[in-house]
Amino acid sequence: MTKERDGQARATAGSTDTPRPAEPGRRRADARPAEPGRRRADAQRNIEAILNAGLAYLSQGHEVNMAEIARAAGVGRVTLYGHFPAKEALVDALVAYAITRANEALDAVDLGDGPAPQALARLIDSAWQILNEHRQLMRIGPRYLGPERMRAHHDQVMTRVEQLISRGQRDGDIRTDLPRAWLVTTFYTLLHAATEEVAADRLDPVEAGKIVTTTVLAALAVM
C-alpha cells in the first residue's frame, strides 16, 4: 500500500498544471501583435485627434506649440512627432484639413441658381464663416508654408470662384476688361486681407463677411 501511494503521489506531481515561465526572447501564444488594420485605425484616430486639437488651439489665437497640441489631443509628443515631424508638416496638414471642411460646406451651397454675382455672394458668406473661424491658421500658414503652397491648398475653392466668374462674364454680369485669373486673385486676396484686419481689430468679424462681399462684387462689377 505504501508503494502504491508513493506511485500515485509521483504521478500527481508529474501531471501538475502549473505553467512554466516563458523562455527569454519567446512570445507567449496569446500575446499577439495588433493587427495591421487595427494599427491603421488607431493611427487615423490619433491623426484626427491631433488635427482637431490643432485647429481648436490655433482658433484661440495661439502660435503653433507642438507640446500643447499633443496635450490637447490626448496623445504623447512622440506620437505627434511620429505623424508630423516638424511644425511645417503639422501646419500643412491643418490647412489641408480646414480647406477640406470648407469644401464640404461649400458643397451644400447652391451656386447654380440665379446670376453669378448672387451665387458669389452666397459662396463668400459660407466661405467667410469658415475662414474667420480659422483666421489664425490662415495668417500664420504662409510663414511656415510660403504663399505658393498656401494658394495651392485653395485650388479647389478657387476653381469654384473661377467657374462663377466665367459664367458671369458670359452672361454679361461680371466685367471682361480684366483677365479672369486676376479677378480670381483679387477674390482670394480680399478674403485673406480681411482675416488680417480682423486679427488687428480694425474690422469687426461679424461685419467683415458683408464688407468682403460688397468689396468683391464691386471689384467684379461691369464698368
Sequence and secondary structure as in RCSB ss.txt:
>XXXX:A:sequence
MTKERDGQARATAGSTDTPRPAEPGRRRADARPAEPGRRRADAQRNIEAILNAGLAYLSQGHEVNMAEIARAAGV
GRVTLYGHFPAKEALVDALVAYAITRANEALDAVDLGDGPAPQALARLIDSAWQILNEHRQLMRIGPRYLGPERM
RAHHDQVMTRVEQLISRGQRDGDIRTDLPRAWLVTTFYTLLHAATEEVAADRLDPVEAGKIVTTTVLAALAVM
>XXXX:A:secstr
 HHHHHHHHHHHHHT        TT   TT     HHHHHHHHHHHHHHHHHHHHHHHHTT    HHHHHHHHT 
 HHHHHHH SSHHHHHHHHHHHHHHHHHHHHHTS  SSS HHHHHHHHHHHHHHHHHHTHHHHHHHHHHH HHHH
HHHTHHHHHHHHHHHHHHHHHTSS  SS HHHHHHHHHHHHHHHHHHHHTTSS HHHHHHHHHHHHHHHHS  
